[in-house]
């Protein structure tokens, strides 16, 4: 730790005059830029330096990273433990609901002794759907205000304190003596889940270099898939309280690891804390890199953001912004109506709908673990597709393949129900693995990725909050009503409904979603505005020279 300070501090704090000039330069930001300026302490000239030094002492030395790349990857992995916790919350429903539903005596919940001492609540299917879907309803109430809260209290503080409601939710779920405790615990956990979905990406965007941002932004989806796999694997425990305890370890680990990372440099700059912003940025860029130019860029972006700041109401006054919202909302509709969350929330129940001769009846978690592995691997390798293949092509391929896999599974189910085919366990496992794999390569991450590409910076965070809230609202509706749909039209027709939605999603992408890969924001905004700039043509005029001989 001391070695880090010896090498690090001289670069962060230049001597006396030059650093004071930079501090003075920072105070010249416009009042309308929304940047607060603390008055320097004239009695103690180095007070700001000492405060920053104390903060640096809490920051670990990540193997004396001189380029900053390793630091950025590790920091992104740590902050995305929030996404890992989100995946674990989703997977809990798949592993816990079969245990809670297995001995339901009637239409009302009652209690049965477990090992003679600990009560176990038994749920109806309707109550089970509430236990699963209330996570998404809580996420709706956490996603919308999370962006505004992080702007006032800081990215780090907002994310750090989200570990508390998540931990409380697992305590409620593990110790609740009745179904209402489960409802409250899942809702409280959902608030943290929704806030993570909105709060994590801006922090990653603030600490990442531009050429690393596409790869680091995909960490959220990779860690979410890893959290799902973790939740499916611990399903082997088959004890509700222990499932909750293991899931509770994730927010604890997140809090312990994330508390040592610095605050977002952009947020520190917006608060007028130039020295701390420079120290934080140099931490993420490496001790040998000059960050002065990047600090000027951040300052300029903050000034522009403040000058062109828009309210939620003004989002709907610009044609390009309204069209961008239509695109983002449309993608979220077809993403959620494809049935991805019912598959993830109820995977064990869905697999148990089919006979499973390849494994013991008590080992219903095995297909879910296979599903989790497919989701993790496809999400991890999707980054390569984003670099090489256009967004529209990936979306069209993804929705088409999802429709094919769901349609194939629906046909298989109807053949089994009609006794026209023998039961083959590998068919539903294979079909749903294809479904989640192509989802992870297109329809899953691209709607979130395009939020950064179709909205200008001054409206991006508000548009992201609205879209995230809409996403979780749809997730709540689809997850809650899935079992009602299954009971109404049987699983086969429910799958046909999701497959048909994916086909409509393909049509929507073809006609309404603009291509964003390799294009500037201005070009995308012009297309959304309906402005088609003519290409500049070169007119080549051949001049024939005639030599006139003198007579």
Secondary structure, 3 states (H helix, E strand, C coil): CHHHHHHHHHHHCCCHHHHHHHHHHHCCCCHHHCCCCCCCCCCCCCHHHHHHHHHHCCCCCCCCCCCCHHHHHHHHHHHCHHHHHHHHHHHHHHHHHHHHHCCCCCCCCEEEEECCCEEEEECCHHHHHHHHHHHHHHHHHHHHHHHHHHHHHCHHHHHHHHHHHHHHHHHHHHHCCCHHHHHHHHHHHHHHHHHHHHHHHHHHHHHCCHHHHHHHHCHHHHHHHHHHHHHHHHHHHCCHHHHHHHHHHHHHHHHHHHCCCCCCHHHHHHCCCHHHHHHHHHHHHCCCCCCHHHHHHHHHHHHHHHHCCCCCHHHHCCHHHHHHHHHHHHHHHHHHHCCHHHHHHCHHHHHHHCCCCCCCCCCCHHHHHHHHHHHHHHHHHHHHHHHHCCHHHHHHHHHHHHHHHHHHHHHHHHHHHCCCCCCCHHHHHHHHHHHHHHHHHHHCCHHHHHHHHHCCHHHHHHHHHHHHHHHHHHHHHHHHHHHHHHHHHHHHHHHHHHHHHHHHHHHHHHHHCCCCCCCCHHHHHHHHHCCCCCCCCCCCCCCCCCCCCCC
